[in-house]
Amino acid sequence: MSVMTSPSVFIKELVNKTCEHRYGLSLEPWQLSLIWSFTVSIYCIGGLLGSLAGGPLGSKFGRKRCLWLNNFVAMFGAVLMLLSKTAMSFEMIMAGRFLYGINSGVSLSLHAMYLIECTPWKLRVIVGVTVGFFISLGKFTGQLLGISELLGTETLWPWLLGFSGFTALFQLLTLFFLPESPSFLLLDRGDRQACEQALKQLWGNKDYSRELEEMLEEKVNLQGVHNFSVLELIQNKTVRWQLMTIFVIFTTLQLCGANAVYFYSFDVFRAAGIPEDKLRYAALGTGLCEVSTTVACFTIIEKTGKTALLFRAYTGMSVILILLTITVYLQTQVSWMPYCSMVLIFLFIFFFATGPVGVTPPLPGDVFAQPFRSAAYAVTCTLNWAGLFVLGMLFPIIVEKLDYFCFLIFLFFCLGCAIYLKFSVPEIKNKTPLEIAAEFEKIRCKPKLKNFTEKKVSGIISYETKL
């Protein structure tokens, strides 16, 4: 996600040289920009296809097996990246980016699913945060490797683009030592013995009777229920509020203004007097801030809860976007205003990292039962990749037309999500999907009702509760 910025000049030079060598043509600036935009955005197209395929493949063949095989896609893409300069072929970079996208789309859905299903209930909140933490760490690593002192040079930039192949190789080797998801083995394969062996391998000799009992109870309740497809998930009315919740949260994740804040950080740092050749290191500071703040989320989330943390984060981000619009507007008129903007940028990153980055990725695994889970991850990853693609295409136009007032558009999404979380989403920390479904029903039910009966998972699970 972050390695294309540093070598952009060298890649454009490769495009020009390739066209001159093959066709004797010197590209116009708009033609070069078009090729460059397509090279960057094809990653999102691959990610969208990968996310759609990840859920069904994970349900059919298992989480671990799909993650293991998926590494070969990234490694092949890395080989194309490494050889692109030698072969004088920018098309190999496009193909490599497309394969990287497929790999990321599959990984983002299956990794979170596999991780949550392998974790004891009391640790799921903490372990779920690691998904967002390592995404932030990966982006920061890409920024760090891209500086001119490391791989961001004219000779080494193919190794920067191909570096993801080494992380894929690392996962390929280490997955041999990990078992399949216990939840998948029991609920999808019906193999209790393999499930118990996986739990023992993962958790040692600790008492896992509670988790096993809950999985067995869920298996009984879901007896005869197949894994739902994306279309069936959308059409199923019993989980429509859970689906609406992840739709709102994952859409806001891409449209909350984080990209706008990162984009304007260069202008703010420049106005604050940071030399032009040092701006990349200031940008590294924003990435490091996101990584370190996500670490703080480990302790905050245990005391606060997931829904409450998201609400506070989006409320804080809304306030900061208003103030940032004012300070950026005034930074040419008031000498000390750029420093206020710098503080606001880091505060925005703080709220973004402690809330959306840490809480959002594992959310579908928290609120959906096993039959819906694969389809839910496919939906959320599709929203994520589609939002990233649309934002990448429209953001330059928005900035050109609205300048710093573009923050007000992102304010609408942050504030809207905060209001929705406050009044329509229960706290989900340390609760099973069935308990969360009951909490959603309580929020929607009228206070005058004395009793209500709700049916979940296509009428198979029924239970009564009193308000």
C-alpha positions in Angstrom: 0.0 0.0 0.0 2.8 2.4 0.8 5.8 1.4 -1.4 4.7 3.1 -4.7 5.2 6.7 -3.6 9.0 6.7 -3.2 9.9 5.1 -6.6 7.2 6.8 -8.6 9.8 8.9 -10.5 11.8 5.8 -11.4 8.7 3.8 -12.5 7.6 6.7 -14.7 11.0 6.8 -16.3 10.7 3.0 -17.0 7.4 3.6 -18.7 8.9 6.3 -20.9 12.0 4.2 -21.8 9.8 1.2 -22.6 7.6 3.1 -25.0 10.6 4.8 -26.6 12.4 1.4 -27.0 9.4 -0.5 -28.4 7.4 2.1 -30.4 9.7 5.1 -30.7 7.2 7.2 -28.9 7.6 9.8 -26.2 4.6 9.9 -24.0 2.6 13.0 -23.3 2.3 14.0 -19.6 -1.4 13.0 -19.5 -0.6 9.6 -21.1 2.1 9.0 -18.5 -0.3 10.0 -15.7 -3.0 7.7 -17.0 -0.6 4.7 -17.1 0.7 5.5 -13.6 -2.9 5.8 -12.2 -3.8 2.5 -13.7 -0.7 0.9 -12.3 -1.6 2.1 -8.8 -5.3 1.4 -8.9 -5.1 -2.1 -10.4 -4.0 -3.2 -6.9 -7.5 -2.3 -5.7 -9.1 -4.3 -8.5 -7.1 -7.3 -7.5 -8.0 -6.8 -3.9 -11.7 -6.6 -4.7 -11.5 -10.0 -6.6 -9.5 -11.5 -3.8 -11.9 -10.5 -1.2 -14.8 -11.9 -3.1 -13.0 -15.2 -3.5 -11.5 -15.4 0.0 -14.7 -16.1 2.0 -16.0 -19.0 -0.2 -12.5 -20.6 -0.5 -12.0 -20.3 3.2 -15.3 -22.0 3.9 -14.6 -24.8 1.4 -11.0 -25.6 1.9 -10.2 -24.2 5.3 -8.7 -20.9 6.6 -5.1 -22.2 7.0 -4.9 -24.0 3.7 -6.1 -21.0 1.7 -3.7 -18.6 3.6 -0.9 -21.0 2.8 -1.6 -21.3 -0.9 -2.3 -17.5 -1.1 1.4 -16.9 -0.4 2.4 -18.3 -3.8 0.3 -15.5 -5.4 2.3 -12.8 -3.6 5.6 -14.5 -4.3 4.9 -14.7 -8.0 3.9 -11.1 -8.0 7.2 -10.2 -6.3 9.2 -12.1 -8.9 7.5 -10.0 -11.6 8.3 -6.8 -9.7 12.0 -7.8 -9.3 12.4 -8.6 -13.0 10.5 -5.6 -14.4 13.4 -3.2 -14.7 15.7 -5.9 -16.2 13.1 -6.9 -18.7 12.2 -3.2 -19.3 8.5 -4.0 -18.9 6.2 -1.8 -16.9 3.4 -4.3 -17.7 5.1 -6.7 -15.3 4.7 -4.1 -12.5 1.0 -3.9 -13.4 0.7 -7.7 -13.3 2.6 -7.8 -10.0 0.4 -5.1 -8.5 -2.7 -7.1 -9.6 -1.4 -10.3 -8.0 -0.5 -8.3 -4.8 -4.1 -7.1 -4.7 -5.5 -10.6 -5.0 -3.2 -11.7 -2.3 -4.2 -8.8 0.0 -7.9 -9.3 -0.7 -7.8 -13.0 0.3 -5.5 -12.3 3.3 -7.4 -9.5 4.8 -10.6 -11.6 5.0 -9.1 -15.0 6.0 -6.4 -13.7 8.3 -8.8 -11.9 10.6 -11.2 -14.9 10.5 -8.5 -17.4 11.3 -7.0 -15.3 14.1 -10.3 -14.8 15.8 -11.3 -18.4 15.6 -8.0 -19.6 17.1 -8.2 -17.2 20.1 -9.9 -17.8 23.5 -12.8 -15.6 24.3 -11.0 -13.5 26.9 -8.2 -12.7 24.5 -10.2 -12.0 21.3 -10.4 -8.3 21.9 -6.7 -7.9 22.4 -5.7 -10.3 19.5 -8.2 -8.6 17.2 -6.4 -5.3 17.6 -3.2 -7.0 16.2 -4.8 -7.0 12.8 -5.0 -3.3 12.6 -1.6 -2.9 14.3 0.2 -5.0 11.7 -1.5 -3.2 8.8 -0.2 0.1 10.3 3.2 -1.5 10.8 3.3 -2.7 7.2 2.5 0.7 5.9 5.1 2.3 8.1 7.7 -0.4 7.0 6.9 0.5 3.3 7.5 4.2 4.1 10.7 3.4 5.9 12.2 1.1 3.3 11.3 3.7 0.6 13.7 6.4 1.9 16.8 7.1 -0.2 19.1 5.6 2.4 17.5 2.2 2.0 15.7 0.9 -1.0 14.2 4.1 -2.5 17.1 4.5 -5.0 17.3 4.2 -8.8 19.0 0.8 -8.6 17.2 -0.8 -5.7 13.6 0.2 -6.2 12.6 -3.2 -7.7 13.6 -4.8 -4.4 11.3 -2.3 -2.6 8.4 -3.4 -4.8 9.3 -7.0 -4.4 9.8 -6.9 -0.6 6.3 -8.3 0.1 7.4 -11.6 -1.5 9.8 -12.1 1.5 6.9 -11.6 4.0 4.9 -14.1 2.0 7.8 -16.6 2.2 8.0 -16.1 5.9 4.3 -16.9 6.3 4.5 -19.8 4.0 7.2 -21.4 6.2 5.6 -20.6 9.6 2.1 -21.8 8.8 3.5 -25.3 8.7 3.7 -25.1 12.5 0.1 -23.9 13.1 -3.1 -25.9 13.1 -6.3 -25.3 11.2 -9.0 -23.2 12.8 -10.7 -25.2 15.7 -14.0 -23.5 14.9 -13.8 -24.5 11.2 -12.8 -28.1 12.1 -15.8 -28.6 14.4 -18.5 -26.5 12.8 -17.7 -27.0 9.2 -16.0 -30.3 9.1 -17.6 -31.9 12.1 -14.3 -33.3 13.4 -14.3 -32.9 17.2 -11.1 -34.8 17.7 -9.2 -32.6 15.2 -10.7 -29.6 16.9 -9.5 -30.7 20.4 -6.0 -31.4 19.0 -5.9 -27.9 17.4 -7.0 -26.3 20.7 -4.4 -28.2 22.6 -1.7 -27.2 20.1 -2.8 -23.6 20.3 -3.5 -23.1 23.9 -1.4 -25.9 25.6 -2.9 -27.8 28.5 -5.2 -25.0 29.7 -8.8 -25.6 30.3 -10.7 -24.9 27.1 -13.9 -26.7 28.1 -15.9 -23.4 28.0 -14.9 -22.6 24.5 -15.5 -26.1 23.3 -18.9 -26.2 25.0 -19.9 -23.0 23.3 -18.8 -24.3 19.9 -20.7 -27.5 20.5 -23.8 -25.5 21.5 -23.4 -23.4 18.4 -23.0 -26.6 16.3 -26.2 -28.1 17.7 -28.1 -24.8 17.0 -26.7 -24.6 13.5 -27.2 -28.3 12.7 -28.3 -28.5 9.0 -27.5 -24.9 8.3 -25.2 -24.3 5.4 -22.6 -21.5 5.0 -24.4 -18.5 3.5 -23.3 -16.9 0.3 -23.0 -13.1 0.0 -26.3 -12.9 -1.7 -28.0 -15.0 0.9 -26.5 -12.9 3.7 -27.8 -9.7 2.1 -31.3 -11.2 1.7 -31.4 -12.7 5.2 -33.5 -10.4 7.4 -32.4 -11.9 10.7 -29.0 -10.3 10.5 -29.8 -7.1 8.6 -28.8 -4.8 11.5 -25.5 -6.5 11.9 -25.0 -6.1 8.1 -26.0 -2.5 8.3 -23.5 -1.9 11.1 -20.5 -3.3 9.3 -21.6 -1.4 6.1 -21.6 1.9 8.0 -18.4 1.2 9.9 -16.4 -0.1 6.9 -17.6 2.6 4.6 -16.6 5.3 7.1 -13.2 3.7 7.6 -12.3 4.7 4.0 -14.2 8.0 4.0 -13.2 9.3 7.4 -10.6 11.7 6.0 -7.4 9.8 7.0 -6.1 10.0 3.4 -6.9 13.8 3.3 -5.1 14.4 6.6 -2.0 12.5 5.4 -2.1 14.4 2.1 -2.3 17.8 3.7 0.4 16.9 6.3 3.1 17.8 3.7 1.6 21.3 3.2 1.3 21.8 6.9 4.9 20.6 7.6 6.2 22.7 4.8 4.4 25.8 6.2 5.8 25.1 9.6 9.3 25.5 8.2 10.4 21.9 7.7 12.9 21.8 4.7 11.7 20.2 1.5 14.3 17.4 1.7 13.1 16.5 5.2 9.4 16.2 4.5 9.7 12.5 3.9 11.0 12.0 7.4 8.2 14.1 8.8 5.8 11.8 6.9 7.6 8.9 8.6 6.7 10.5 11.9 2.9 10.3 11.1 3.3 6.6 10.2 5.2 5.9 13.4 2.5 7.8 15.4 -0.1 5.5 13.9 1.8 2.4 14.8 2.7 3.5 18.4 -0.9 4.6 19.0 -2.3 1.3 17.8 -0.1 -0.3 20.5 -1.8 1.9 23.1 -5.1 0.5 21.8 -4.3 -2.8 23.4 -4.8 -1.4 26.9 -7.5 1.2 26.1 -9.8 -1.3 24.4 -9.9 -3.6 27.5 -11.2 -0.8 29.7 -13.4 1.0 27.2 -15.0 -1.6 24.9 -15.2 -1.7 21.1 -18.4 0.2 20.4 -17.6 2.9 22.9 -14.0 3.3 21.6 -15.3 3.6 18.0 -17.9 6.2 19.1 -15.3 8.3 21.0 -12.8 8.0 18.1 -15.2 9.2 15.4 -16.5 12.0 17.7 -13.0 13.2 18.3 -12.1 12.9 14.6 -15.2 15.0 13.8 -14.1 17.8 16.1 -10.6 17.7 14.8 -11.7 17.9 11.2 -13.6 21.1 12.0 -10.6 22.7 13.7 -8.2 21.5 11.0 -10.3 23.2 8.3 -10.1 26.4 10.3 -6.3 26.2 11.0 -5.4 25.2 7.4 -7.5 28.1 6.1 -5.7 30.6 8.5 -2.2 29.2 8.2 -1.1 31.7 5.6 -2.5 34.6 7.7 -1.3 33.7 11.2 2.3 32.7 11.6 1.8 30.2 14.4 -1.2 28.5 12.9 0.8 25.8 11.1 2.0 24.5 14.4 -1.7 24.2 15.6 -2.4 22.2 12.4 0.6 19.9 13.2 -0.8 19.1 16.6 -4.3 18.5 15.1 -2.8 16.1 12.5 -1.2 14.0 15.2 -4.3 14.1 17.4 -6.4 12.9 14.4 -4.0 10.0 13.8 -4.2 9.2 17.5 -8.0 8.9 17.4 -7.9 7.1 14.1 -5.4 4.5 15.3 -7.0 3.9 18.7 -10.5 3.4 17.2 -11.1 2.5 13.5 -7.6 1.0 12.8 -7.6 -1.3 15.9 -11.3 -2.2 16.2 -12.7 -2.4 12.7 -10.8 -5.3 10.9 -12.0 -8.2 13.2 -15.6 -6.8 13.6 -17.4 -9.3 11.2 -16.0 -12.2 13.2 -17.5 -10.6 16.4 -21.0 -9.9 15.3 -21.8 -12.8 12.9 -22.3 -16.5 13.7 -20.3 -19.2 11.8 -22.6 -19.7 8.8 -22.6 -16.0 8.0 -19.0 -15.2 8.8 -17.3 -16.0 5.5 -19.8 -14.0 3.5 -19.6 -11.1 6.0 -15.8 -10.9 5.6 -16.3 -11.0 1.8 -18.8 -8.1 2.1 -16.6 -6.0 4.3 -13.5 -6.5 2.3 -15.4 -5.6 -0.9 -16.6 -2.4 0.8 -13.0 -1.7 1.9 -11.5 -2.2 -1.6 -14.3 -0.5 -3.5 -14.0 2.5 -1.1 -10.2 2.6 -1.5 -10.6 2.5 -5.3 -13.3 5.2 -5.5 -11.4 7.4 -3.1 -8.2 7.0 -5.1 -10.0 8.1 -8.3 -12.0 11.0 -6.8 -9.8 12.3 -4.1 -7.4 14.3 -6.4 -10.5 15.9 -8.0 -12.1 16.7 -4.6 -8.8 18.3 -3.4 -8.5 20.3 -6.7 -12.1 21.7 -6.4 -12.6 22.1 -2.7 -9.0 22.4 -1.3 -9.0 22.2 2.5 -12.8 22.4 2.6 -12.7 18.7 1.5 -12.4 18.0 5.3 -16.1 18.9 5.6 -17.1 16.0 3.4 -15.2 13.6 5.5 -16.7 15.3 8.6 -20.2 14.2 7.4 -19.2 10.5 7.4 -17.4 10.7 10.8 -20.2 12.4 12.5 -22.9 10.2 10.9 -21.0 7.1 12.0 -20.6 8.4 15.6 -24.4 9.1 15.8 -25.2 5.6 14.4 -22.8 4.0 16.9 -24.4 5.9 19.8 -28.0 5.0 19.2 -28.0 1.8 17.1 -25.0 -0.4 18.1 -24.7 -2.2 21.4 -21.4 -3.0 23.2 -19.9 -6.1 21.6 -16.9 -6.8 23.8 -16.7 -10.3 25.3 -20.1 -11.3 23.8 -21.0 -14.2 21.5 -22.7 -13.5 18.1 -26.0 -14.8 19.6 -25.8 -12.4 22.6 -25.0 -9.5 20.2 -28.0 -10.4 18.1 -30.2 -10.2 21.2 -28.7 -6.8 22.1 -29.5 -5.5 18.6 -33.0 -6.7 19.1 -33.3 -4.9 22.4 -32.2 -1.6 20.9 -34.8 -1.9 18.2 -37.7 -3.2 20.3 -40.2 -0.7 21.8 -40.0 -0.2 25.5 -43.7 -1.1 26.0 -43.1 -4.6 24.9 -43.0 -7.1 27.8 -41.8 -10.1 25.9 -40.4 -10.7 22.5 -39.3 -13.7 20.6 -36.6 -13.5 18.0 -35.5 -16.1 15.4 -32.0 -16.2 14.3 -30.2 -18.2 11.6 -33.1 -18.8 9.3 -35.5 -19.7 12.0 -33.4 -22.5 13.6 -32.3 -20.6 16.7 -35.2 -19.3 18.8 -35.2 -17.9 22.2 -37.2 -15.7 24.5 -36.2 -12.9 26.8 -37.9 -10.3 28.9 -37.2 -6.6 28.8 
